[in-house]
Amino acid sequence: QGHWALRVTLRDQPASLDDAVIDAGGLLVREGDPVVGIPDATVGRITAVAVDGAGRVASIVDLEGSPPEAVTQAVMLGPWAAVATGMGANGLPADAWLAWLGFEDLAARDDGTLIFTAGFGGSVAGDGLFVLSAGPGCPADLDADGSVGAIDVLLLLGAWGGCEGFRCAGDLDLNGQVGVDDL
C-alpha cells in the first residue's frame, strides 16, 4: 500500500545524535528526542523499525537521559513508548518484567499489532514472543481496547501500591508504585 519507514544515519551530526527514523512524510524520531511516556528519557540508538499497513511506524530504541532504573529500551509508536524494559507485560505473572527487547524480531501487522521478542525476569525468567496492540499510543489505556475508561481505572486501582522492584502496567509516571499521580 505504499507505506514505508527507514532507520537512517544523519550526516554532519554528532555520533550521539545521528540515528533517525523517516517515512514518506519526513523525519519521525531521532536520537536525542524526548520519549513520551517515560520521564527524563531520550531516544538513543535505534535498533529496529517496522511499519504496518496503515502507515503506523514502530521502532525499538535504547534509552538515554535519566529514565527510571531498569528502563533501558522501549518499543515506540512514533514518539510514544508503548512498552519498555523494567515494566510488566500482558501474559507475564504480576511479579515479572521485561528485561531486554530483541532488535531482530520487530514486525508490524496490518491489524495494528506489533510482534517482538523479549527476555523477562522475576518469578519466571526466559524469553518469548510478545504481541502488543499498536493503538494510538496512550499509556493510560491499560486494557489496550483503544480508549481510556472504567476498566482501565479498575486495573490501575487493582495495581495500587508498590511494584516490588519492577515497573508495573499501572505505573504511568514510572516511579515504582501505582498512586495518585498515575490516576
C-alpha positions as a Python dict, from the first residue, in 0.01 Angstrom:
ca = {
    (1, 'Q'): (0, 0, 0),
    (2, 'G'): (298, 227, -29),
    (3, 'H'): (377, 266, 343),
    (4, 'W'): (743, 258, 436),
    (5, 'A'): (987, 371, 705),
    (6, 'L'): (1365, 353, 738),
    (7, 'R'): (1630, 383, 1005),
    (8, 'V'): (1889, 625, 872),
    (9, 'T'): (2215, 786, 980),
    (10, 'L'): (2209, 1164, 953),
    (11, 'R'): (2518, 1321, 802),
    (12, 'D'): (2705, 1605, 972),
    (13, 'Q'): (2561, 1522, 1316),
    (14, 'P'): (2748, 1426, 1633),
    (15, 'A'): (2763, 1045, 1667),
    (16, 'S'): (2529, 1065, 1967),
    (17, 'L'): (2257, 1232, 1757),
    (18, 'D'): (2286, 1065, 1418),
    (19, 'D'): (2019, 787, 1426),
    (20, 'A'): (1673, 872, 1292),
    (21, 'V'): (1357, 716, 1154),
    (22, 'I'): (1200, 864, 843),
    (23, 'D'): (894, 781, 634),
    (24, 'A'): (728, 939, 330),
    (25, 'G'): (623, 1236, 545),
    (26, 'G'): (977, 1309, 667),
    (27, 'L'): (1162, 1279, 998),
    (28, 'L'): (960, 1090, 1266),
    (29, 'V'): (1203, 1023, 1552),
    (30, 'R'): (1570, 1098, 1602),
    (31, 'E'): (1831, 1036, 1864),
    (32, 'G'): (1803, 1289, 2145),
    (33, 'D'): (1423, 1334, 2112),
    (34, 'P'): (1221, 1303, 2433),
    (35, 'V'): (1030, 975, 2480),
    (36, 'V'): (664, 1044, 2553),
    (37, 'G'): (551, 830, 2847),
    (38, 'I'): (891, 780, 3012),
    (39, 'P'): (1006, 1072, 3228),
    (40, 'D'): (1359, 1202, 3166),
    (41, 'A'): (1423, 955, 2881),
    (42, 'T'): (1550, 1043, 2537),
    (43, 'V'): (1588, 832, 2225),
    (44, 'G'): (1928, 666, 2199),
    (45, 'R'): (2038, 418, 1936),
    (46, 'I'): (1751, 299, 1715),
    (47, 'T'): (1779, -75, 1662),
    (48, 'A'): (1466, -177, 1468),
    (49, 'V'): (1187, -26, 1259),
    (50, 'A'): (858, -172, 1133),
    (51, 'V'): (555, -20, 962),
    (52, 'D'): (201, -160, 941),
    (53, 'G'): (-48, -138, 654),
    (54, 'A'): (-200, 181, 798),
    (55, 'G'): (139, 354, 795),
    (56, 'R'): (196, 347, 1174),
    (57, 'V'): (568, 326, 1246),
    (58, 'A'): (712, 130, 1539),
    (59, 'S'): (1073, 125, 1649),
    (60, 'I'): (1285, -33, 1919),
    (61, 'V'): (1522, 215, 2080),
    (62, 'D'): (1786, 220, 2350),
    (63, 'L'): (1703, 489, 2606),
    (64, 'E'): (1936, 768, 2712),
    (65, 'G'): (1899, 1055, 2956),
    (66, 'S'): (1786, 964, 3307),
    (67, 'P'): (1499, 716, 3269),
    (68, 'P'): (1389, 519, 3577),
    (69, 'E'): (1614, 232, 3684),
    (70, 'A'): (1592, -81, 3462),
    (71, 'V'): (1409, 115, 3188),
    (72, 'T'): (1677, 89, 2921),
    (73, 'Q'): (1489, 6, 2599),
    (74, 'A'): (1143, 79, 2457),
    (75, 'V'): (913, -23, 2176),
    (76, 'M'): (791, 311, 2042),
    (77, 'L'): (500, 420, 1827),
    (78, 'G'): (625, 749, 1685),
    (79, 'P'): (734, 946, 1995),
    (80, 'W'): (527, 730, 2239),
    (81, 'A'): (673, 447, 2445),
    (82, 'A'): (429, 157, 2403),
    (83, 'V'): (623, -76, 2634),
    (84, 'A'): (967, -66, 2797),
    (85, 'T'): (1210, -286, 2980),
    (86, 'G'): (1170, -281, 3355),
    (87, 'M'): (791, -298, 3313),
    (88, 'G'): (537, -578, 3339),
    (89, 'A'): (366, -706, 3025),
    (90, 'N'): (42, -882, 2941),
    (91, 'G'): (83, -1259, 2970),
    (92, 'L'): (355, -1241, 3236),
    (93, 'P'): (295, -1307, 3607),
    (94, 'A'): (231, -995, 3816),
    (95, 'D'): (586, -1003, 3956),
    (96, 'A'): (766, -1041, 3621),
    (97, 'W'): (909, -768, 3398),
    (98, 'L'): (1069, -727, 3057),
    (99, 'A'): (1448, -745, 3079),
    (100, 'W'): (1552, -686, 2714),
    (101, 'L'): (1393, -632, 2373),
    (102, 'G'): (1507, -824, 2065),
    (103, 'F'): (1602, -588, 1785),
    (104, 'E'): (1599, -853, 1511),
    (105, 'D'): (1236, -957, 1554),
    (106, 'L'): (1010, -649, 1535),
    (107, 'A'): (713, -687, 1299),
    (108, 'A'): (401, -475, 1248),
    (109, 'R'): (86, -645, 1122),
    (110, 'D'): (-184, -472, 919),
    (111, 'D'): (-434, -514, 1207),
    (112, 'G'): (-224, -277, 1421),
    (113, 'T'): (-46, -534, 1636),
    (114, 'L'): (327, -539, 1697),
    (115, 'I'): (519, -862, 1742),
    (116, 'F'): (860, -861, 1910),
    (117, 'T'): (1089, -1086, 2109),
    (118, 'A'): (1188, -1002, 2464),
    (119, 'G'): (1351, -1157, 2768),
    (120, 'F'): (1183, -1141, 3107),
    (121, 'G'): (1272, -1190, 3471),
    (122, 'G'): (1104, -1212, 3809),
    (123, 'S'): (927, -1520, 3946),
    (124, 'V'): (976, -1669, 3599),
    (125, 'A'): (1261, -1598, 3361),
    (126, 'G'): (1316, -1667, 2996),
    (127, 'D'): (1239, -1516, 2661),
    (128, 'G'): (946, -1524, 2426),
    (129, 'L'): (741, -1368, 2153),
    (130, 'F'): (512, -1081, 2259),
    (131, 'V'): (215, -925, 2081),
    (132, 'L'): (118, -565, 2153),
    (133, 'S'): (-179, -368, 2023),
    (134, 'A'): (-44, -68, 1831),
    (135, 'G'): (-318, 173, 1926),
    (136, 'P'): (-281, 549, 1922),
    (137, 'G'): (-5, 543, 2185),
    (138, 'C'): (-198, 611, 2505),
    (139, 'P'): (-21, 473, 2813),
    (140, 'A'): (-338, 506, 3025),
    (141, 'D'): (-520, 252, 2801),
    (142, 'L'): (-421, -36, 3030),
    (143, 'D'): (-656, -292, 2872),
    (144, 'A'): (-545, -191, 2516),
    (145, 'D'): (-901, -155, 2386),
    (146, 'G'): (-836, 180, 2216),
    (147, 'S'): (-988, 405, 2482),
    (148, 'V'): (-938, 502, 2846),
    (149, 'G'): (-1240, 403, 3052),
    (150, 'A'): (-1370, 242, 3368),
    (151, 'I'): (-1187, -88, 3311),
    (152, 'D'): (-855, 100, 3286),
    (153, 'V'): (-929, 279, 3615),
    (154, 'L'): (-1017, -55, 3780),
    (155, 'L'): (-694, -212, 3651),
    (156, 'L'): (-498, 84, 3786),
    (157, 'L'): (-672, 62, 4125),
    (158, 'G'): (-609, -316, 4132),
    (159, 'A'): (-236, -249, 4094),
    (160, 'W'): (-236, 27, 4361),
    (161, 'G'): (81, 35, 4572),
    (162, 'G'): (442, -62, 4516),
    (163, 'C'): (558, -257, 4214),
    (164, 'E'): (807, -471, 4410),
    (165, 'G'): (1128, -398, 4221),
    (166, 'F'): (988, -353, 3870),
    (167, 'R'): (758, -116, 3682),
    (168, 'C'): (400, -238, 3652),
    (169, 'A'): (144, -152, 3387),
    (170, 'G'): (-43, 99, 3608),
    (171, 'D'): (276, 288, 3699),
    (172, 'L'): (225, 563, 3440),
    (173, 'D'): (479, 804, 3591),
    (174, 'L'): (735, 519, 3628),
    (175, 'N'): (820, 592, 3991),
    (176, 'G'): (795, 230, 4106),
    (177, 'Q'): (446, 247, 4251),
    (178, 'V'): (87, 300, 4137),
    (179, 'G'): (-58, 602, 4315),
    (180, 'V'): (-245, 930, 4289),
    (181, 'D'): (-19, 1075, 4018),
    (182, 'D'): (-90, 773, 3798),
    (183, 'L'): (-465, 813, 3847),
}
